[in-house]
Amino acid sequence: MRPRPPVKGRGIFSGTGLIITALAATLAALVFPIWSYADRSGTGVDVLNAQTVSTQYGPLSALDREFVTKVRLAGLWELPAGQQAEAKGTTEAVRTAGRHLVEGHTFLDERVRTVASRLGLALPNEPNDQQQGWLSELDTARGEQYDWKFANILRLAHGRVFSVVAQVRASTRNSLVRELADDANTTVLDHIKILEATGYVDFDALARDMAAGSTPPITRSPGPPGPTTDPGAAVPVTPSPAATYTLPPAAASQPPGS
């Protein structure tokens, strides 16, 4: 007996069915995380809810608290760095940038201490290890090398803070933090522009450094401490007595070796 010939089209339809089934399974796998992501533990929303505390000014998230700390830390080292630039800068543009840092962080430090006090947040009184290292590096630099290091170290630091300011301003639900972010945005942007006006900023190196250090400002580790009844005293950041002068227009200068 001859074997029965295959039914015309059966193989084609069978193969097509398998393909359709596989595609449907793949689509389901892709769609599933989209609608279920917010319900899974460990997501950004889960972390936000777990680390947010209530205040009379609105919810205060871990990112909000981290931002307040970062603003304080910025003033603790950038103000003395600005004073140093006023004395050691070899060009008027560098000295002008230093003056902007002193004035900006004197103002911003007063604001952040007020906000922290009203929210019951403790603030540091010393720069962190990385910031102290930057200050030490600037201490040992001289001449045009100092000008170059001052402009690039401070521009990199301000760029990193600027991205945090933007994220906080876009997402915070706390009115005090929102106002502080507005003040920080204005101050930090002014400092970025005045540092770039020195003519020493290496934008290629800056882009590489920013890309290498582009990590979220908040992780899934425990958030910064929340409000407390006794946050402790934050020592004001105030410039030491120094000669002052009218700020001249920033003038571009060439980097060393150009």
Protein Blocks (a to p, Z undefined) as FASTA:
>chain_A
ZZddddehklmmmmmmmmmmmmmmmmmmmmmmmmmmmmpghiaklmmmmmpccdfkbpcd
fklmmmmmmmmmmmmmmmmmmmmmmmmpcbfklmmmmmmmmmmmmmmmmmmmmmmmmnop
acdfbdcfklmmmmmmmmmpgcjllmmmmmmmmmmmmmmmmmmmmmmmmmpcbfklmmmm
mmmmmmmmmmmmmmmmnopacfklmmmmmmmmmccfbdfbdcdddddfblopaddddddd
ddddddddddddddehZZ
